[in-house]
Amino acid sequence: MLIDRPQAIRRVADSFRVHPAVAIVGPRQCGKSTLARMLAANEQEVAFFDLERAVDQRRLQSPEQALSPLTGLVVIDEVQRQPALFETLRVLLDRPDSQARFLLLGSASPILARNTSETLAGRMGWVDLSGFDIGEVCPEGLREATDWRILWRRGGFPRSYLAPDDTASALWRDDFLRTFLERDVPQLGISIPADALRRFWTMTAHYQGQVWNAAEFARALGASQATARRYLDILSGAYMVRMLPPWHENLKKRQVKAPKIYVRDAGLLHALLELPSAEALFGHPKVGASFEGFAIEQILSHSGLRTASFWATHGGAELDLMVTIGGRRYGFEVKHSDAPGTTRSMRVAVQDLQLEHLWIVYPGDEAYSLDERIAALPIGAIPRFLDDLMRERR
């Protein structure tokens, strides 16, 4: 089964309008290669290189000779495995008569980010790709009440979401965790025992939606705060963990200045917490935090917004997510409840942050107004709602 990804395709096309090269970055197995084939289907001339294949590695040992004659779309998968390519690409992209466009695919890694920032600055656009979102698995809106719940339970990795049943999905996620820790991390040039990083990742799952506390993680690991921070940076750089930064400004209030942490994919979160079924999830104390992280990822994935933050004060006021669209601030609070209402914290956030509007995302089916600038928003309505909002504010 092939699921269309129109939002990601549009972002790549928009980026190619201003750059001769575009990098699609995201975790392994999130669908980058499939997306590249979707894009290539509309091209007359296409050349593919996969740097996990020995044949393609040999073909690109002399990259200028291999790439210079090419025209049309040139796709290089797992490009971070051959860092020497970036210098050659810089030369090729600067040719005034170049007839080639380069689509680079890579697992998000410090190697890829460092080399592109140093050699391809101003020449390449970036498109972040995660797993499926609600808009992709329900392209015509929420067809059935169970659609988004399956995505929430299994996560957005294509092979997990499209598995024949929950058991097969859980098995795939368990294998993915092991492969990532034992193979993918070492390939990035990172020497960390797989058991130690898995223990840290599991701790992160138990802290889903909480403010990062390096000292607490370091004590639990029996390591230094620098080591705990390094582990967090590795998982964040590989798109496995999201560090949501805090928003703070001069409000004459003591505000939280440490990031919140989330396991980005809900399916991997449930695998780390050993929640193989819906019954196990709904009976777990982290069900609310899981739903919060899932909702935040849906908003950021579908909108493509790169700047987002949360807000909290030491006095108890908080906001799960704040974004800026068209110069205006909007807030989102996530509640795993049947009929959420307003709270004092929400009203303080609207006033102090000067929000244009605040929406309470919840697992229901009906949107309804609660206040002049506060309304409830069903999670299944997020794709259409965001499309309308961003269209209005362009």
C-alpha positions as CSV (number, residue, x, y, z in Angstrom):
1,M,0.0,0.0,0.0
2,L,1.4,3.4,-1.1
3,I,0.3,6.5,0.9
4,D,0.5,9.8,-0.8
5,R,2.5,12.5,0.9
6,P,1.4,15.8,-0.8
7,Q,2.6,18.1,1.9
8,A,6.2,16.8,1.7
9,I,6.2,16.8,-2.1
10,R,5.0,20.4,-2.1
11,R,7.8,21.4,0.3
12,V,10.4,19.8,-1.8
13,A,9.0,21.4,-5.0
14,D,8.9,24.8,-3.3
15,S,12.5,24.4,-2.1
16,F,13.7,23.4,-5.6
17,R,12.3,26.7,-6.9
18,V,15.0,28.6,-5.0
19,H,17.8,26.0,-4.6
20,P,19.6,23.7,-7.0
21,A,19.8,21.0,-4.3
22,V,17.4,19.9,-1.6
23,A,18.1,17.6,1.4
24,I,15.3,15.4,2.8
25,V,16.4,14.5,6.3
26,G,14.7,12.4,8.9
27,P,15.0,9.1,10.8
28,R,15.7,5.9,9.0
29,Q,12.7,4.0,7.7
30,C,10.5,7.1,7.7
31,G,9.9,7.0,3.9
32,K,12.6,9.2,2.4
33,S,13.5,6.8,-0.4
34,T,9.8,6.2,-1.3
35,L,9.2,10.0,-1.4
36,A,12.2,10.4,-3.7
37,R,10.7,7.8,-6.1
38,M,7.3,9.7,-6.0
39,L,9.2,12.8,-7.0
40,A,11.2,11.0,-9.7
41,A,8.1,9.6,-11.3
42,N,7.4,13.0,-12.7
43,E,10.9,13.5,-14.1
44,Q,12.2,12.6,-17.6
45,E,15.8,12.0,-16.5
46,V,16.7,10.5,-13.1
47,A,19.8,9.0,-11.7
48,F,19.8,7.1,-8.4
49,F,22.7,6.4,-6.0
50,D,22.3,4.5,-2.8
51,L,25.4,4.7,-0.7
52,E,24.4,1.6,1.3
53,R,25.1,-0.4,-1.9
54,A,28.7,-1.3,-2.6
55,V,28.2,-0.7,-6.3
56,D,27.1,2.9,-5.9
57,Q,29.8,3.5,-3.4
58,R,32.4,2.5,-6.0
59,R,30.7,4.6,-8.7
60,L,31.0,7.7,-6.5
61,Q,34.7,7.1,-5.5
62,S,35.4,9.6,-8.3
63,P,32.4,11.8,-7.7
64,E,33.1,14.6,-10.1
65,Q,33.6,12.2,-13.0
66,A,30.4,10.3,-12.1
67,L,28.1,13.3,-11.4
68,S,29.3,16.0,-13.8
69,P,27.7,14.5,-17.0
70,L,24.3,14.0,-15.4
71,T,21.3,16.1,-16.1
72,G,17.8,16.1,-14.6
73,L,17.2,14.8,-11.1
74,V,20.1,13.2,-9.3
75,V,19.1,11.4,-6.1
76,I,21.8,10.4,-3.6
77,D,20.5,8.3,-0.7
78,E,22.3,8.0,2.7
79,V,24.6,10.8,1.6
80,Q,26.1,11.3,5.0
81,R,28.0,8.0,4.5
82,Q,30.4,9.7,2.1
83,P,31.3,13.2,3.4
84,A,33.8,13.9,0.6
85,L,30.8,14.3,-1.7
86,F,29.8,17.6,-0.3
87,E,32.9,19.5,-1.6
88,T,32.3,18.0,-5.1
89,L,28.6,19.0,-4.9
90,R,29.6,22.6,-4.1
91,V,31.6,22.8,-7.3
92,L,28.8,21.2,-9.4
93,L,26.1,23.4,-8.0
94,D,28.1,26.5,-8.8
95,R,28.3,25.7,-12.5
96,P,26.3,28.4,-14.3
97,D,25.2,26.0,-17.0
98,S,24.2,23.1,-14.8
99,Q,21.3,21.1,-16.0
100,A,21.1,18.9,-12.8
101,R,19.2,19.2,-9.6
102,F,20.4,17.2,-6.6
103,L,18.1,15.5,-4.1
104,L,20.1,14.3,-1.1
105,L,18.6,11.9,1.4
106,G,20.1,11.2,4.8
107,S,19.4,10.1,8.3
108,A,19.6,13.3,10.4
109,S,23.1,13.2,11.7
110,P,25.8,15.6,12.9
111,I,27.9,14.5,9.9
112,L,25.3,15.6,7.4
113,A,24.5,18.8,9.2
114,R,28.1,19.8,9.6
115,N,29.2,19.2,6.1
116,T,26.3,20.8,4.4
117,S,26.5,23.9,6.6
118,E,30.1,24.3,5.8
119,T,30.1,23.6,2.1
120,L,26.6,24.1,0.7
121,A,25.4,27.1,2.7
122,G,23.0,29.1,0.5
123,R,22.9,26.4,-2.2
124,M,20.6,23.9,-0.6
125,G,17.2,23.8,1.0
126,W,16.1,21.5,3.8
127,V,12.9,19.4,4.2
128,D,12.4,17.6,7.4
129,L,10.4,14.3,7.0
130,S,8.9,12.3,9.8
131,G,6.5,9.4,9.7
132,F,3.0,9.5,8.4
133,D,0.7,12.2,9.9
134,I,-3.1,12.3,10.2
135,G,-3.4,14.3,7.0
136,E,-1.7,11.5,5.0
137,V,-3.4,8.5,6.5
138,C,-6.8,10.3,6.3
139,P,-6.5,12.4,3.2
140,E,-10.2,13.2,3.0
141,G,-10.7,13.9,6.7
142,L,-11.4,11.6,9.5
143,R,-13.2,8.7,7.8
144,E,-13.5,6.5,10.9
145,A,-13.0,7.2,14.6
146,T,-10.3,4.6,14.7
147,D,-8.0,5.9,12.0
148,W,-6.0,8.4,14.0
149,R,-6.0,6.0,17.0
150,I,-4.2,3.4,14.9
151,L,-1.6,6.0,14.0
152,W,-1.3,7.1,17.6
153,R,-0.9,3.5,18.8
154,R,1.5,2.3,16.1
155,G,3.3,5.5,15.3
156,G,4.0,7.0,11.9
157,F,6.8,4.8,10.6
158,P,5.4,3.3,7.4
159,R,6.2,-0.3,8.1
160,S,4.8,0.0,11.6
161,Y,1.6,1.8,10.6
162,L,0.9,-0.5,7.6
163,A,1.7,-3.8,9.5
164,P,-1.1,-6.4,9.2
165,D,-1.9,-6.3,12.9
166,D,-0.8,-4.8,16.2
167,T,1.4,-7.7,17.0
168,A,3.4,-7.4,13.8
169,S,3.7,-3.6,14.3
170,A,5.0,-4.1,17.8
171,L,7.6,-6.7,16.6
172,W,8.8,-4.3,13.8
173,R,9.2,-1.5,16.4
174,D,11.2,-3.7,18.7
175,D,13.5,-4.7,15.9
176,F,13.8,-1.1,14.8
177,L,15.0,0.0,18.3
178,R,17.6,-2.7,18.3
179,T,18.9,-2.0,14.8
180,F,19.0,1.7,15.5
181,L,21.1,1.3,18.7
182,E,23.4,-1.5,17.5
183,R,23.9,-0.5,13.8
184,D,22.7,3.0,13.0
185,V,24.3,4.8,15.9
186,P,27.8,3.3,15.3
187,Q,27.6,4.2,11.6
188,L,27.3,7.8,12.7
189,G,30.8,7.5,14.2
190,I,29.4,7.4,17.8
191,S,30.9,5.0,20.2
192,I,28.3,4.4,23.0
193,P,27.3,1.1,24.4
194,A,23.9,0.1,23.0
195,D,22.6,-0.9,26.5
196,A,23.5,2.5,28.0
197,L,21.8,4.5,25.2
198,R,18.7,2.2,25.4
199,R,18.5,2.8,29.1
200,F,18.7,6.5,28.6
201,W,16.0,6.4,25.8
202,T,13.7,4.4,28.0
203,M,14.2,7.0,30.8
204,T,13.3,9.7,28.3
205,A,10.0,7.8,27.5
206,H,9.1,7.8,31.2
207,Y,9.8,11.6,31.2
208,Q,7.6,12.2,28.2
209,G,6.4,15.8,28.2
210,Q,8.4,16.8,31.2
211,V,11.1,19.5,31.6
212,W,14.6,18.2,31.0
213,N,16.6,17.9,34.2
214,A,20.2,16.9,33.4
215,A,21.1,16.3,37.0
216,E,18.3,13.9,37.5
217,F,19.2,11.9,34.4
218,A,22.8,11.9,35.3
219,R,22.1,10.5,38.8
220,A,19.9,7.7,37.3
221,L,22.6,6.8,34.8
222,G,25.4,7.0,37.3
223,A,27.2,9.3,34.9
224,S,28.0,13.0,34.5
225,Q,25.6,15.7,33.3
226,A,27.7,16.2,30.2
227,T,27.2,12.5,29.4
228,A,23.5,12.7,29.8
229,R,23.4,15.8,27.6
230,R,25.5,14.0,25.0
231,Y,23.0,11.1,24.9
232,L,20.1,13.6,24.5
233,D,21.9,15.4,21.7
234,I,22.4,12.1,19.8
235,L,18.8,11.0,20.0
236,S,17.6,14.5,19.2
237,G,20.0,14.8,16.2
238,A,18.7,11.5,14.9
239,Y,15.1,12.7,15.1
240,M,14.2,10.2,17.8
241,V,13.6,12.8,20.6
242,R,12.2,16.3,20.3
243,M,13.6,19.0,22.6
244,L,10.9,21.6,22.6
245,P,12.5,24.9,23.7
246,P,10.9,27.2,26.2
247,W,9.6,30.6,25.3
248,H,10.6,33.3,27.8
249,E,10.3,37.1,27.7
250,N,10.2,39.9,30.2
251,L,6.9,39.3,31.9
252,K,8.0,39.9,35.4
253,K,7.4,36.3,36.2
254,R,9.8,33.4,36.8
255,Q,9.6,31.3,33.7
256,V,10.9,27.8,33.0
257,K,14.0,28.0,30.8
258,A,14.8,24.3,30.2
259,P,13.4,22.4,27.3
260,K,10.7,19.8,27.4
261,I,11.5,16.3,26.0
262,Y,9.4,14.0,24.0
263,V,10.0,10.7,22.1
264,R,8.9,12.0,18.7
265,D,7.2,8.8,17.4
266,A,4.3,7.6,19.5
267,G,4.8,4.0,18.4
268,L,8.4,4.0,19.5
269,L,7.3,5.6,22.8
270,H,4.9,2.7,23.4
271,A,7.6,0.2,22.5
272,L,10.0,1.7,25.0
273,L,7.2,1.7,27.7
274,E,6.3,-1.9,26.7
275,L,2.7,-1.1,25.8
276,P,1.8,-3.6,23.0
277,S,-1.9,-3.0,22.9
278,A,-4.6,-0.3,23.2
279,E,-5.7,-1.8,26.5
280,A,-2.1,-1.5,27.9
281,L,-1.9,2.1,26.7
282,F,-5.1,3.3,28.1
283,G,-4.3,1.7,31.5
284,H,-0.9,3.4,31.7
285,P,-0.2,6.6,33.7
286,K,1.6,8.0,30.6
287,V,-1.4,7.9,28.3
288,G,-2.0,11.6,28.7
289,A,1.7,12.4,28.0
290,S,1.7,10.1,25.0
291,F,-1.4,11.8,23.5
292,E,0.3,15.2,24.2
293,G,3.4,14.3,22.3
294,F,1.4,12.7,19.5
295,A,-0.7,15.9,19.1
296,I,2.3,18.2,19.1
297,E,4.0,16.1,16.4
298,Q,0.8,16.1,14.2
299,I,0.7,19.9,14.4
300,L,4.4,20.4,13.6
301,S,4.6,17.7,11.0
302,H,1.6,18.8,9.0
303,S,2.3,22.5,9.2
304,G,6.1,22.2,8.5
305,L,6.7,24.9,11.1
306,R,10.3,24.9,12.4
307,T,9.9,27.4,15.2
308,A,7.8,26.3,18.1
309,S,8.0,26.4,21.8
310,F,6.2,25.8,25.1
311,W,5.7,28.2,27.9
312,A,5.6,27.7,31.6
313,T,6.1,29.8,34.8
314,H,7.2,28.6,38.2
315,G,3.8,29.9,39.4
316,G,2.0,27.1,37.5
317,A,0.8,28.8,34.3
318,E,1.8,26.9,31.2
319,L,1.1,26.3,27.5
320,D,1.9,23.1,25.7
321,L,2.8,24.6,22.3
322,M,3.1,28.1,20.9
323,V,3.7,28.8,17.2
324,T,3.9,32.0,15.2
325,I,2.1,32.2,11.8
326,G,2.0,35.4,9.8
327,G,3.5,37.4,12.7
328,R,0.7,36.3,15.1
329,R,1.0,34.0,18.1
330,Y,-1.2,30.9,18.5
331,G,-1.4,28.5,21.3
332,F,-2.3,24.8,21.7
333,E,-3.1,23.0,24.9
334,V,-3.5,19.2,24.7
335,K,-6.0,17.4,26.9
336,H,-6.7,13.7,26.8
337,S,-10.3,14.1,28.0
338,D,-13.8,13.8,26.6
339,A,-14.9,17.4,27.0
340,P,-12.2,19.8,28.0
341,G,-12.9,23.2,29.4
342,T,-11.0,26.4,30.1
343,T,-8.6,26.8,33.0
344,R,-7.0,29.8,34.7
345,S,-3.7,28.7,33.2
346,M,-5.1,29.0,29.7
347,R,-6.5,32.4,30.3
348,V,-3.2,33.6,31.8
349,A,-1.4,32.3,28.7
350,V,-3.7,34.1,26.3
351,Q,-3.3,37.3,28.2
352,D,0.4,37.2,29.0
353,L,1.6,35.9,25.7
354,Q,-0.9,38.0,23.7
355,L,-2.2,35.0,21.8
356,E,-4.4,35.5,18.8
357,H,-6.2,32.3,19.8
358,L,-5.7,29.2,21.8
359,W,-7.1,25.8,20.9
360,I,-7.5,22.8,23.2
361,V,-6.7,19.7,21.2
362,Y,-8.6,16.7,22.4
363,P,-9.6,13.1,21.3
364,G,-13.2,14.0,20.4
365,D,-15.1,14.6,17.2
366,E,-16.7,18.1,17.6
367,A,-15.1,21.6,17.6
368,Y,-16.7,24.1,19.9
369,S,-16.0,27.5,21.3
370,L,-15.3,28.0,25.0
371,D,-14.3,31.7,25.2
372,E,-13.7,34.6,22.8
373,R,-10.2,33.4,22.1
374,I,-10.3,29.7,23.3
375,A,-11.9,26.8,21.5
376,A,-11.8,23.0,21.5
377,L,-10.3,21.3,18.4
378,P,-10.7,17.5,17.6
379,I,-7.3,16.0,16.8
380,G,-8.7,14.5,13.6
381,A,-9.5,18.0,12.3
382,I,-5.9,19.3,12.7
383,P,-4.9,18.9,9.0
384,R,-7.7,20.8,7.5
385,F,-7.7,23.4,10.3
386,L,-3.9,24.1,9.8
387,D,-4.3,24.3,6.1
388,D,-7.0,26.9,6.4
389,L,-5.2,28.9,9.1
390,M,-1.9,29.0,7.2
391,R,-3.7,29.9,4.0
392,E,-5.4,32.8,5.7
393,R,-2.2,34.2,7.2
394,R,0.0,34.0,4.1
